[in-house]
Amino acid sequence: QIMNAVVEKVGNAANCDGIFRLVAPDNGQTLFFTSAVEKPAVYQQDVDFDGTLDLVVTTNSGASNQYHSFFLRRGYEYVQVEVPGWGYELCNYQLYPQRRLVVTHANNGAAGAFHETTIFCWNGTQLKPLRTAEAHMSVDDYDQNGLIISAANPQLVSLTVWDYTSNEESNLIYEKTVLLAAMQTELELQLDVLWQGLK
């Protein structure tokens, strides 16, 4: 964590998050970002594996999920990283330098049984999704007198893996509905599909 980074709240966004001004400690560049955290932390870390330290700022913090935004060092300046379709925030990110990948993992409840994990690679200053694994409560649709009603089943979990490597659209490459009580083994199978060909 950078202890001498100058971070100042300068306003509020439409969603009530704070608008913060950050003065980069190494080049004095003024950067802006939004955060729901009262005192956002600022870190230096080489998040794109090019040998140069970048900036990471905290944008939200909860019991299980921590959100961050990246600013990449490009020459003398920093550039904020955008994830097309995702925005600017990354949840519980992990870096895989040897594979040059960034992985995010959102815990969405049921002690982590419900989740969303996405593997990204770098495309310039943008993160490009490669695959996403999701697990959420199974929802069944019923026809009641011509009216379609959706009902969640808390005992069943829907597992999917989406692939983005062949084109810009997502392709469903794995889908299974399992009992919540039997999740552990099924999660290992889902994880194998998520990483297949990327390790």
Secondary structure, DSSP 4 states (H G I P E B T S, - for coil): --TT-EEEEEEE-TTSPEEEEEE-TTT--EEEEEESSSS--EEEE-SSSSSS-EEEEEEEE-SS-EEEEEEEEETTEEEE-BBTTTBS-EES-EEETTTTEEEEEEE-STTTTSEEEEEEEEETTEEEEEEEEEEEEEEEEEEETTEEEEEEEEEEEEEEEEE-SSSSS-EEEEEEEEEGGGHHHHHHHHHHHHHTTT-
